[in-house]
Amino acid sequence: MIKTRLTEMFGVETPLVMGGMTGVGYGPLVAAVANAGALGFITAHMFQTAEALEAEIKRTREATDKPFGVNLTILPSLNPIPYDEYRRAIIETGIKIVETAGRNPVDHMPDFKAHGVKVIHKCTSVRHAVSAEKLGVDVISIDGFECAGHPGEDDIGLIVLLPATADAVKVPIIASGGMADGRSLAAALALGADGVNMGTRFMATQEARIHENVKRKIVENTERDTLLTNRTLRNTARVARNAISEEVVKIQEDPTKTIEDVRHLVAGVRGRTNVLERGDLDGGIWTVGQSQGLIHDIPACADLVRNIMRQAEEVLQKNAARMAVPA
Ligand SMILES: Cc1cc2nc3c(=O)[nH]c(=O)nc-3n(C[C@H](O)[C@H](O)[C@H](O)COP(=O)(O)O)c2cc1C
């Protein structure tokens, strides 16, 4: 059994987290993750209204009596996102754990604090981790350059970012980006983490409601099969290498190009509908991390979590034995 500040704070069996994932983080997967002993998050902005989010929280609660949370990704959007109403739904349904990402959660902290909701803030730099701790967040999830989605603009891999964050903040830390198995967990613990966050790994599970073609492609892909789009717009995204992401990168070789030149290609709804739902792997942009190079199967969440924990314990024990200096 690996117990950390994270398992104690949230009352979960393992220090494994599945962060919010647009197009993936629905109730059934979150419940499967919770039942497996890990901590999953429903991704709020996939639901157009707070009422729809509330219904998803209730549906998830019917499928698990274990803790789970809600992800609030706070990003500028063309269509206004009802963050205040989401916050009300979170508090009123009794959710006690929130993962925030994008902007820091300054506007939401007083209400969450007043209602005993713990906040995990996911960020990509030590300086943002330090400011989030000052704001009163309970846990920092630090996302290295390897991660799926938005790695920020500093390009610092987790092997440096994680211990640098551990040196800079006192609250518990979750290592995120590139984490896929028990070796990742053992290494993250050694570098100062209290747990690990996995996105890509949980996409390739039986309970993830995405097309089988996508799961198989994750297994087939290597760590080299991601691309960085929107670098020139300072809104970098790590996504799967495919015909569309290659086209976007090509267009963006010209630094004068704006979002308008690629909007039709990068539209999130296009990737979600064509790729995640219909399984057309070149039908749009889809998010995935370098950790796909470490993923070789599509297990049920319960088996995945059990195997990760068993491997982490083995690695920690073997290393302790290997390094032991004879007296
Ligand atoms: C398909 C997909 C969608 C994601 N969408 C979001 C999101 O909406 N909000 C968010 O905070 N993180 C999002 N992420 C990032 C994950 O929560 C997590 O931080 C990341 O996947 C960690 O890197 P890994 O994939 O190497 O494990 C997404 C990741 C994936 C794979």
The ligand as an SDF file (V2000), in Angstrom:
LIG
                    3D

 31 33  0  0  0  0  0  0  0  0999 V2000
   -8.1590   13.9690  -24.7600 C   0  0  0  0  0  0  0  0  0  0  0  0
   -7.6540   14.8830  -23.6810 C   0  0  0  0  0  0  0  0  0  0  0  0
   -8.3860   16.0090  -23.3500 C   0  0  0  0  0  0  0  0  0  0  0  0
   -7.9450   16.8540  -22.3210 C   0  0  0  0  0  0  0  0  0  0  0  0
   -8.7320   17.9290  -21.9680 N   0  0  0  0  0  0  0  0  0  0  0  0
   -8.3920   18.6560  -20.8540 C   0  0  0  0  0  0  0  0  0  0  0  0
   -9.2610   19.6720  -20.3700 C   0  0  0  0  0  0  0  0  0  0  0  0
  -10.3160   19.9440  -20.9250 O   0  0  0  0  0  0  0  0  0  0  0  0
   -8.8870   20.3390  -19.2530 N   0  0  0  0  0  0  0  0  0  0  0  0
   -7.7220   20.0600  -18.5800 C   0  0  0  0  0  0  0  0  0  0  0  0
   -7.4550   20.6670  -17.5420 O   0  0  0  0  0  0  0  0  0  0  0  0
   -6.8650   19.1300  -19.0440 N   0  0  0  0  0  0  0  0  0  0  0  0
   -7.1810   18.4090  -20.1480 C   0  0  0  0  0  0  0  0  0  0  0  0
   -6.3410   17.4080  -20.5820 N   0  0  0  0  0  0  0  0  0  0  0  0
   -5.0690   17.1840  -19.8600 C   0  0  0  0  0  0  0  0  0  0  0  0
   -5.1760   16.0720  -18.8070 C   0  0  0  0  0  0  0  0  0  0  0  0
   -6.0660   16.3910  -17.7570 O   0  0  0  0  0  0  0  0  0  0  0  0
   -3.7930   15.7890  -18.1770 C   0  0  0  0  0  0  0  0  0  0  0  0
   -3.3260   16.9620  -17.5420 O   0  0  0  0  0  0  0  0  0  0  0  0
   -2.7840   15.3400  -19.2200 C   0  0  0  0  0  0  0  0  0  0  0  0
   -3.3770   14.3970  -20.0710 O   0  0  0  0  0  0  0  0  0  0  0  0
   -1.5500   14.7390  -18.5520 C   0  0  0  0  0  0  0  0  0  0  0  0
   -0.6640   14.2820  -19.5080 O   0  0  0  0  0  0  0  0  0  0  0  0
   -0.6370   12.7510  -20.0420 P   0  0  0  0  0  0  0  0  0  0  0  0
   -1.6510   12.6820  -21.1070 O   0  0  0  0  0  0  0  0  0  0  0  0
    0.7370   12.5710  -20.5190 O   0  0  0  0  0  0  0  0  0  0  0  0
   -0.9870   11.8630  -18.8880 O   0  0  0  0  0  0  0  0  0  0  0  0
   -6.7360   16.5710  -21.6380 C   0  0  0  0  0  0  0  0  0  0  0  0
   -5.9940   15.4440  -22.0130 C   0  0  0  0  0  0  0  0  0  0  0  0
   -6.4350   14.5980  -23.0020 C   0  0  0  0  0  0  0  0  0  0  0  0
   -5.6210   13.3800  -23.3550 C   0  0  0  0  0  0  0  0  0  0  0  0
  1  2  1  0
  2  3  1  0
  2 30  2  0
  3  4  2  0
  4  5  1  0
  4 28  1  0
  5  6  2  0
  6  7  1  0
  6 13  1  0
  7  8  2  0
  7  9  1  0
  9 10  1  0
 10 11  2  0
 10 12  1  0
 12 13  2  0
 13 14  1  0
 14 15  1  0
 14 28  1  0
 15 16  1  0
 16 17  1  0
 16 18  1  0
 18 19  1  0
 18 20  1  0
 20 21  1  0
 20 22  1  0
 22 23  1  0
 23 24  1  0
 24 25  2  0
 24 26  1  0
 24 27  1  0
 28 29  2  0
 29 30  1  0
 30 31  1  0
M  END
$$$$
